[in-house]
């Protein structure tokens, strides 16, 4: 596939995720797909990724991925995106806060024969926790 085809692939998968289409993961990721994200070490396989995404949709039902930037070379596409959503459902054992969150992430996908075989992602997990009120950077004097 050309680099332009690979860029179109990223747009297609993000569009599918924006539509909450979990089946797009089976369609566009290989059975041996590997996911790497320090913020989500429990997510490694395609099945893990589907479960994680389903949980995100339950916790953030209005989630929206906005593609901000993208570069491609050979079989890899690097992209930067923004994730916006309202925390309306339980997430990682915490009750919904009703807060609107906006976080950024960068990712590199490896694409082989029109499917993602591997994804490396770094998400602003600290920013997410701060926006949900689950972590504060201010020191408290005793």
N, C-alpha and C positions, 0 to 999 in steps of 0.2 A: 504494500500500500504506500501511496505517496504521503508526504508530510501534510498536504492539504486534506487528504482522506483521513489521516489520523486526527487532525484538528476537528474535522466534521464529526468524527467518532465521539470526541469529548463533548461537543455540543449536544449530540444525540443522547448520550447517557445522562447528562445534566438535565436535559429537557424531560427525559423519562422519570428521573428522580423528582423533579419539580411536580410531576403529575402523580406522584406517590405510586408509581408503577414498579412494584418490587420484582415483577417478572422480567424487567429490563436487565436485571443483574444476571439472571440465568442466560438471557439472550446474548448479552455482550461481554460476559466474563467467562473464561475457561473453567472447566471443572476443577482444575488444580490452581486456580487463582490464589495469589498470596497478597495479603494486605499488611502494610507496615504503618503504624501510627503510634508514637509514644503515648499519646493521650488515651488510646484504646488498645492496650496490649492483649486484651482478651479476644480481640477480633483479628483472626489470621486467615481464615478460609472464605470461600464464596458463601457457604452456609452461614458462617459467623457474620459476614457482612450483611446478608439479608436480614438476619435477626436483629443486628444493630440498627439497620435502617428502619425496620418495622417499629422498633422501640423509639427511635427518634421521631417517627411520624406520630406515634401515640402521645409523646411528651410535647411535641411541637407541631401540631397538626397543620399549621399554616406555613411550615418551613418553605424557604425559597432560596435556591442557589443562584447567584448572579456571577457569571464569568467576567472577570476583570481584565485578564491578560493571558496570553498563551504563546508558547514557543515550541516548535517541533524540530526534531532532527532524527533521521533514521527511524527507529522503532519506538522512540520515546517522545512524549508530549509533556511539557512542564506548563502548569497553569496555576493561576491565582484566582481565588473566588471569595465572595462574601456570602455568608449564611445569615439570613434574617428569619426570625420566628418569634412567636409568643409562647411562653412556657405555660401551657394549658393542661398538661397531664403529668403524672408521676414520672420522675426521671432519676435514676440511680437511687431509688428509695426515698427521694424527697418529694414533698407535696408541691403541687403547682403554685407558682408565684404570681402568674398573670403578667409577668414582666416581658417586655419586648427586648430581645437580644439581637445584637449584630456582632458577628465574629468573622475573622478572616482566616484563610488557610491557603497553603501552597501544596501542590501535589505534582508528582511525576508518575505518569502511567506508561507502562510498556505494553505495546500493542503488537500482536502477532496474528496475521491472517484475519484481521477484522475483529479481534476480541482482546480484551484486557487480560494479560497474564499476571501482572503484578502492579501494585499501586503503593507508592511511598507518599505519606501525607504528614504534614505538620499543621496542627490546628491550634488556634489561640485558646487553649483550654483554660488558662488562668483568666483571660478576659471573660470567658463564659461564666466561670465561677464568681467573678467579681460582679458581673451584671445581674446574676441571680441572687446576690447578697450572701453567697456561701463562703466568700473569702474576702477579707479586708486587708488593704495594704497599710492602713493607719495603725501605728503603734499605740497601744493603750497604756497610759500611766496608771500605776497602782497606788 
